[in-house]
Amino acid sequence: MMRVFNIERFATHDGDGIRTVVFLKGCPLRCPWCSNPESREPARQLFHTAGKCLGCGSCQKVCPAGAVRYEGGRVHFRVEICTECGACADICPGEALEFVGRQMEAEEIVREVLRDRDYYEESGGGVTLSGGEPFAQSGELVRLLLLLKQQGLNTAVETAGQYPTERLEEAFPYVDTWLYDVKHIEEEKLRTVVGGDWGQIEKNLRFLAGRDSSRIVIRVPVIPGFNDCAETLERIIGLAAGLEIRRVDLLPYHTLGREKYDKLSMDYSLKGIPMMDRKSLYPLGAVGRKLGVEVTVGGRKTD
């Protein structure tokens, strides 16, 4: 079984053509800007939309485990004792509660994505596995990829590379495109801010590049105050060139997903930071051209 928190159809920015993106729960990193905070924990989680809440307290009354408490105008949720029965969400008259994350068999996921096979074939698209970190569910992930390839589907995996290289070796034959997140290349800053291990991430990137660099797109979430200086981004582009990776996609900071933190009663530490102007990153396109690397911004060309 796999834990899925969303399946997005008709996506166009997560690989070639029209794609279906399967979002899997679980991630070893803790990026403060993550637009899918519900992807971090492998367990099912409860969204509470305060604007819809009627304050009736029905959720607290029906919870058999005592995991839900209504106090101070909002719902407080104790995930560690939740039995995932769903009674609180079922009874909520304002539809303010929603469980995020469902168990799906790999075969069930394949049946779901095959609904759009015609679109994949017409556009050169396929299926992208994202998260969270797909390799947090590595055993079932490889099985899912194998089933997708048996159906003749193009596959892509978005990954941050924070896991043992052996997991990549198992999955490599079944992946057409690697969307490889590089958030920073300075060990201390990566470890302090997101809990990442650059040594392991770089090792996995070099493993993939050594086998087929043409399958890799490096993606860089550009975050103000973290990695938005030109020197850092130029070093990442230089790393790509050295590994013969021919495309780097810079992803300007945005606030999409900000409301999810409120729904999960989580603090959003980047509040007050405005969305980036994508045009501020266009000059890096010239850096890429000098090194033989295509630099795009949010998937768009810079010239």
Protein Blocks (a to p, Z undefined) as FASTA:
>chain_A
ZZdfbdcehiakgcghjddddddehifbdcfklcblmlmpmbdcddddfklpgolommmm
mmmnlpacceehiacddfklogolommmmmmmnlpaccedidddfklmmmmmmmmmmmmm
mnopacdddedjfklmmmmmmmmmmmmmmnopacddddehiacfklmmmmmmmcfbdcdd
dfbfcfklmmmmnopafklmmmmmmmmmmmommlpccdddddehilmpfklmmmmmmmmm
mnopabdcdddddfehklmmmmnopacfkgoiacddfklmmmmmmmmmmnopacdeehia
fZZ
